[in-house]
Amino acid sequence: MFKIEAIVRPERISHVSNALEKIGCGGFHYQNVTGQGKQQGVEIATGRGGSTINRSAVPKTLLTTVVTQDMKEKAIDAIITASRSSDNGEIGDGKIFITQLTQVFRVRTGEENEAAL
């Protein structure tokens, strides 16, 4: 089993969640986060005078899901395709982190591992 954490643009999260549901991955959650990567923030116009400020932290959405080995590559491909801003992608489209899990438990029933998913 693998935990997939994807940081994507907030405006792309509906595309990503739809893509995951389409491949049969219905169990995930997401939350709004703020951070900085290689993009090093964004420049924002303020006021009427055309002055700008540099905002180092950028709003993103963190999506988390746990999948089986056979669903892993499909989920990664779905996230990449759905989160790209254009055909070639753009800086700030996001990152995906994969972690191998040793155990998962469903609290309600006590089921373990793949049965708990």
Secondary structure, DSSP 8 states (H G I E B T S, - for coil): -EEEEEEE-GGGHHHHHHHHHHTT---EEEEEEEE--TT--EEEEETTTTEEEEE--EEEEEEEEEE-HHHHHHHHHHHHHHH-SSSS--TTSEEEEEEE-S--B-TTT--BGGGG-
